[in-house]
Amino acid sequence: MNLVFVGFLFESFIIILATLVLILILKRYLIKKHRLTLYLFLIFLNLVLSVVFSWLSKILVLTTNIDYVYNEPNPAAQPNVPFPWLVTRIVDFRITVFFVAVAILISYILKVKVFGTDYVTSHKIIVYSFGAYTGIFCLFVYQRGNTLLDAINFLNVLVYMFMIYVPFMIRSIEAYKSVEEKTYRIAFFSLAIMSLSFILVFVFTLIDRITIIFGTEGFTPFYFAAWTFVIIGFLFAYLGYIRPKSA
C-alpha cells in the first residue's frame, strides 16, 4: 500500500471538512462582525493552509521525481524541479509548520482578548521572540534529509503550542467553572477542548517524526491521529463558541 497516497486521501478529507467549517466561521463573522470571531477565523485559516501545504507535499511526491528523504543529510540526488528552495520546504513540511506557528501567535492575541487581560510586556516579548525564532527555523535552518532537524522543527512548534495553549486551556477551564450561564459555559469548555486538540496535533506529529528517525516510513497511526485532532478542535470551537450567541 502506498502510504503517501493514503495520506493524500486522508488530508483531502481533512481539507474538505476544515474548509466547510472555515466558511461557516467566515459567514458568522460577516453577520456579527465580532472581532474574536475574526481572530478564530484567522487561526483556522492558517491551520487550513498548513494542511493544504502538507497535502501539496504529497502531490509533489506522487507526481514528480522528488521524494521524501529521511536520515540522509544532503542526499546525492537533489530534486530537479523549478523553485527548489520552496518546493523542498513544502515537501519537508517546513511551510506547513510555518503556518501553524502563525496560527499560534494569533491564538495568543485571542487569549488576551477573550479573557480581557492586558498584555504582560515580558510575556509578550517571549511569545513574539519565540514565534520569530520558530518561523526562522522553519524556513532557514534546513538541510534536506536531516530528519533530526525536522524533528527539532516540530518540537519548536510543540513548545510554542504549550506556551500558548496550556495557559489558554487552563483559563478556559477556570472560566467554565466560574460562570453560570449555559451558553458561556459551553463556549469556554469548547475553547478548552480546542486548545487540548491543537496541542495533541503536534504531540502526535512529533512522535511520528521520531519514529522516522528510528527507521519507519512515517504515516504511523500518530500521523492520522494528529490531523484528526485538527478537525476535533475546529468542530468544538465552531459548535461551542462561534455558533452560539456568545460569538
Order of alpha helices (4+ residues) and beta strands (2+ residues): alpha-alpha-alpha-alpha-alpha-alpha-alpha-alpha
